[in-house]
Amino acid sequence: QLRMSNDEVPPAVFESIHLGYVYNSFIALSVINILLAMTATLGNILIFLALRKESLLHPPSRLLLRSLASTDLCVGLLSQPLAVLHAISILTENLRVYRFTVVSAYFTSAVLSGMSLFVVTFISIDRLLALALGIQYRQTVTTSRVRAAVLFSWILNVVNGVALLSRNKFVFYMVCLTAIFLCVLTSTFCYAKIYHILRAQQMKVRAIGSQQKPTGRSSCYIERYKKTVSNVLWVHLTLLACYLPYSIVSGLRAVTGDDFLVAEGFSATLIFFNSSVNPVVYCWRIREVRKAVKQAI
C-alpha cells in the first residue's frame, strides 16, 4: 500500500495507473519482462561460454561478440528485473520502491541498451573493414583498438545515463534519438557498402571465369564471406525492429513533453527483447557458435 507523509505528493503516474488500459498494460509488461529476463540470462550465458572456447573467429570479432553477449546478459540480470519491480511499484502505488526503481531501472536500461546498440554497430563496421582491407585487416583491426572503442562506448553511455537522472530529460531523449539514428544509419551504410563490394567481386570472378578455367578460390572466399555477412545481417535486422519504435517514442517525448507511459513501456520492452533474440540468431546462423553451445549444454 502507498505510504506517504503529509508533505509528500504522489507522482502523476500513480494517477494514470487507475485507467483500465494502463493498469492492464503494466501487468502485461511485468509478465513479459519476467519471461524475457529468464531467456536473455540463460541464452547469453551459453553464448558467453561458447565464445570463450571458440577459437576460429578473429580475436577482435570474438571480443565484439562477447561484449554483446555480456551486455545482453546484464540486461537479463539487472535491467529487466528492475523494470518489473518498477512496474509493480506503480501497480501497488508503493512510493518508496518507486523512488528506487525510477532511478535504477531507467539508468541501467539506458546504459546497457545503449551499449548493445553501439556494439552491434561496431560489428557491422568490423565486417566492412574485413572485406575492404583484405590482408591488412588483421594489422588494422586489433584487439587493443576494439577494446578501446568498447571502453569509450561504456563511458559515453554512462554519461548519457547520468543525464537521465537530471530533472531536464529533454537532453536524454534527444541523445537517445540521435544515437539510435546514427547507429542505424551507420550499420545500414556498412551493409550496403558490403553488398556493393561483393557484387563487384562476383562480377569480376565471373568475367575471369569466362576467359580462363576458374580455380574456385576466389568464388569460395566470396561465398564464405557472404554467409558470414548474412549471419551478422540478421543481428542488424533485429536491431532495426527493436530500436526504431523507441526512437520514435523518444522523439515524441522530447518534442511534446508528454509521458506516453504505455508506448514507452512496450517500446522499451522491445529493446529488452533484442537481448533474448541475439543468442537465438547466433545459434541459428553461426555453425561454430551453435556447435560450441551444444557442447556447453
Residue pairs with C-beta under 8 A, 6 or more apart in sequence:
1 92
1 93
1 94
2 10
2 14
2 92
2 93
2 94
2 95
3 94
3 95
3 96
4 10
4 95
8 95
10 93
10 95
11 95
11 98
12 259
13 90
13 259
13 261
14 90
14 93
16 22
16 259
16 261
17 23
17 26
17 90
17 91
17 93
21 262
22 261
22 262
23 91
25 261
25 262
25 265
25 266
26 87
26 90
26 91
26 265
27 87
27 91
29 83
29 87
29 265
29 266
29 269
30 84
30 87
30 88
30 91
32 269
33 80
33 81
33 83
33 84
33 87
33 269
33 272
34 80
34 84
36 76
36 80
36 269
36 272
36 273
36 275
36 276
37 76
37 77
37 80
37 81
37 84
37 272
38 76
39 76
39 276
40 72
40 73
40 75
40 76
40 80
40 272
40 275
40 276
40 279
41 73
41 76
41 77
43 72
43 276
43 278
43 279
43 280
44 69
44 70
44 72
44 73
44 76
44 275
44 278
44 279
45 73
46 279
46 293
46 296
46 297
47 65
47 69
47 278
47 279
47 282
47 283
47 289
47 293
48 66
48 69
48 70
48 73
49 292
49 296
50 289
50 292
50 293
50 295
50 296
51 57
51 62
51 65
51 66
51 69
51 289
51 292
52 66
53 292
53 295
53 296
54 62
54 288
54 289
54 292
56 288
57 65
57 288
58 130
58 138
58 141
59 143
60 126
60 141
60 142
60 143
60 145
60 146
61 123
61 126
61 130
63 143
63 146
63 147
63 150
64 119
64 122
64 123
64 126
64 146
64 150
65 123
65 282
67 115
67 119
67 150
68 116
68 119
68 120
68 123
68 278
69 278
69 279
69 282
71 112
71 115
71 116
71 119
71 275
72 116
72 274
72 275
72 276
72 278
72 279
73 275
74 108
74 112
75 109
75 112
75 113
75 116
75 272
75 275
76 275
76 276
78 108
78 112
79 105
79 108
79 109
79 112
79 113
79 272
80 272
82 101
82 104
82 105
82 108
82 109
83 101
83 105
83 109
83 268
83 269
83 272
85 97
85 101
85 105
86 98
86 101
86 102
86 105
87 265
88 94
88 97
89 95
89 97
89 98
89 101
90 98
103 165
106 164
107 161
107 162
107 164
107 165
108 161
109 268
109 271
109 272
110 157
110 160
110 161
110 164
110 172
110 176
111 154
111 157
111 158
111 160
111 161
112 157
113 268
113 271
113 272
114 153
114 156
114 157
114 160
114 161
114 176
114 179
115 153
115 154
115 157
116 271
116 274
116 275
116 278
117 179
117 180
117 183
117 239
117 243
118 153
118 156
118 157
118 179
118 183
119 150
119 153
120 183
120 187
120 235
120 236
120 239
121 183
121 186
121 187
122 146
122 149
122 150
122 153
123 232
123 235
124 186
124 187
124 190
124 191
124 232
124 236
125 186
125 190
126 141
126 146
127 190
127 191
127 194
127 228
127 229
127 232
128 190
128 191
128 193
128 194
129 137
129 140
129 141
130 137
130 141
130 225
131 194
131 197
131 198
131 225
131 229
132 193
132 197
133 140
133 141
160 172
160 175
160 176
160 179
163 171
163 172
163 175
164 172
166 172
169 253
170 254
173 250
173 251
173 253
173 254
174 250
174 254
176 246
176 247
176 250
177 247
177 250
177 251
177 254
180 243
180 244
180 246
180 247
180 250
181 247
183 239
183 243
184 239
184 240
184 243
184 244
187 236
187 239
188 236
191 229
191 233
191 236
194 229
198 222
198 225
198 226
198 229
201 218
201 222
202 219
202 222
205 214
205 218
205 219
205 222
208 214
208 218
209 219
230 285
231 281
231 285
231 286
234 281
234 284
234 285
235 278
235 281
238 274
238 277
238 278
238 281
239 274
241 270
242 270
242 271
242 273
242 274
242 277
243 271
243 274
245 266
245 267
245 270
246 264
246 267
246 268
246 270
246 271
248 267
249 260
249 263
249 264
249 267
252 258
252 260
252 263
253 259
253 260
253 264
282 289
282 290
282 293
283 289
283 290
283 293
284 290
